[in-house]
């Protein structure tokens, strides 16, 4: 197990280095840091002097090492637009995005398990058929379209929920303001959360159903039934446990997709999170902020994927052996 | 089956016309007896034929600035008050006939989706065959790469790649080559889906006797992979392809919605929806909702067909 852990962590570091290399390449080629710093009206001579001072004429490896050293100390450059350290700008926007992701995750976890299990236990019930029909429609509607249609229906036509922003928030600690403590905050976060979960929820219902159907066919479930164990105990304790392993792996992969979906959801609802910030940074060609976003998001991906892999390795002995050998 | 009846079926098959044999084949039989599949296929065929005949059917050419009059913008569809008879689905924010623009836009969305999946399939099948057949170090390196590629969501990779290309080239140049960029990025980012599935079937097929006998006959590895193993791994490829086309169309629409795909001058369904979103609060819902419905119906019927094909072919798909 220890060898597997070391191997997995080394892979994570290698991927992170690759991402930092991409980030560095972008920093060097997108936009001109000198022009952002001093503007156009500086003579060629001072320009060269500044280049020398800033170390822009150093060899590639020296510059990259410096970039990496700064990044490790949390210095990802200064945003051209906000005139603040890029990492600070992102950390200020992060809580809004995390709250949105939290709301959506709550919906996905809370609904996909009972609905998935129910449709597997009673595949022919009318309710199951309705759930499956709704979920295939749900999978076919892009996240941004769900968001737009919800705004049209509930904000424009019915006027039930606000269509943009976070509304009234309560300050908790540091950069973290929460939506979950005021009624207005709840009203603002409900629609974005539903929109964000609108493709993943049906996906997980279908996944849990498929896995559960397979598990219910297995010998040990039949044996448990023959032994006279209560049905709910068979379904939720014996069968569900073995259903969750593949769900964990898919869940790990989906975290990345979730980050991409936050960009779409935040754009539609003008949610002041880091996804909307990234698109604005791209439009302003705010290179340090783009690079910082890339590195922060890459870091989130790599860390969550490594953790998910380790959990999977711990939870499933067969996989553990197979992967350790590989 | 007895020898006699086998002989009979063989004889029947030989004498029956080709069309008849096709009509009686398993997959067509299953198709004829599944109303959902029939309806989905019909709807898909209608959308595909209409959109590919767009230059013949569409009353206006949305790419021709001479036919667009800004004064015509935001007319509602025919069943709403204040509409013009010549625009039965209304007009968009630039004064283009929505019906014509949707026809052209759907064609673009389908073309990008199909081409992206072809790129995915070619890359993924080649890598999957290689990985499964050669095995050893090549296999473990390629599959590790697939793991890493898969852990970064396609949409995320595409957003970052397209955002950077757009910032680098400027939106003018980017708009001209948007189709190529979209196909390339959606195509490259999803190859592991195919590679893993193909590899899994290759590993199962490789051990079978027909592969051994082909090898004994002295055929080279490329010939064995392409002519012997590949045809036997086609059904899972078929199954994922439908789902992949649906996903590619969704990805393209999402990217265009973010302004990272097709420019407003050559709208796909996604960029049309995006253009309409600015007007939805002022009540011009049709610019967004009508192309939105077309997009959902298109993706939905492809997904339904995908589910049906999976149930019919029922291959042991590689999971995880």
Contacts between the chains, C-beta under 8 A, distances in Angstrom:
chain1	res1	chain2	res2	distance
A	11	B	144	7.4
A	11	B	148	7.8
A	15	B	148	6.0
A	26	B	164	6.2
A	29	B	168	7.2
A	30	B	164	6.9
A	30	B	167	5.8
A	30	B	168	6.1
A	31	B	167	7.8
A	136	B	300	7.0
A	136	B	303	5.9
A	136	B	304	6.6
A	136	B	307	7.0
A	137	B	296	7.6
A	137	B	300	6.2
A	139	B	303	6.2
A	140	B	246	7.0
A	140	B	250	7.9
A	140	B	296	5.7
A	140	B	299	4.2
A	140	B	300	4.0
A	140	B	303	5.2
A	141	B	296	5.2
A	141	B	299	7.7
A	142	B	250	4.8
A	142	B	253	5.4
A	142	B	254	5.4
A	142	B	257	7.6
A	142	B	270	7.9
A	142	B	295	7.1
A	142	B	299	7.8
A	143	B	254	7.0
A	144	B	253	7.8
A	144	B	254	5.9
A	144	B	257	4.8
A	144	B	258	7.9
A	144	B	273	7.6
A	145	B	253	7.6
A	145	B	273	6.5
A	145	B	292	5.1
A	145	B	295	6.8
A	145	B	296	6.9
A	148	B	273	7.0
A	148	B	277	5.7
A	148	B	280	6.7
A	148	B	288	5.9
A	148	B	292	7.1
A	149	B	289	7.3
A	149	B	292	6.8
A	151	B	280	6.8
A	152	B	280	5.4
A	152	B	285	5.8
A	152	B	288	7.3
A	152	B	289	6.9
A	156	B	280	6.6
A	156	B	281	6.2
A	156	B	283	7.6
A	156	B	285	7.7
A	163	B	281	7.5
A	246	B	319	6.2
A	246	B	320	6.5
A	249	B	320	5.6
A	252	B	151	7.5
A	253	B	150	6.2
A	253	B	151	6.3
A	253	B	153	7.4
A	254	B	153	7.6
A	256	B	151	6.5
A	256	B	152	5.6
A	256	B	153	3.5
A	256	B	156	5.4
A	257	B	153	3.9
A	257	B	154	7.8
A	257	B	155	6.1
A	257	B	156	7.1
A	259	B	153	7.2
A	259	B	156	5.9
A	260	B	153	5.2
A	260	B	155	3.7
A	260	B	156	4.1
A	260	B	159	6.0
A	261	B	155	7.4
A	263	B	159	6.2
A	263	B	258	6.9
A	264	B	254	5.9
A	264	B	257	7.1
A	264	B	258	6.9
A	267	B	257	8.0
A	267	B	258	6.5
A	268	B	277	7.3
A	278	B	163	7.7
A	279	B	163	7.6
A	279	B	258	6.4
A	279	B	259	7.8
A	282	B	163	4.2
A	282	B	164	7.9
A	282	B	166	7.1
A	282	B	167	5.8
A	285	B	167	5.1
A	290	B	163	7.4
A	290	B	164	7.4
A	290	B	167	7.5
A	294	B	160	6.3
A	297	B	156	7.2
A	301	B	151	6.3
A	301	B	152	6.1
A	301	B	156	7.9
A	302	B	151	7.9
A	305	B	151	4.5
A	326	B	140	5.8
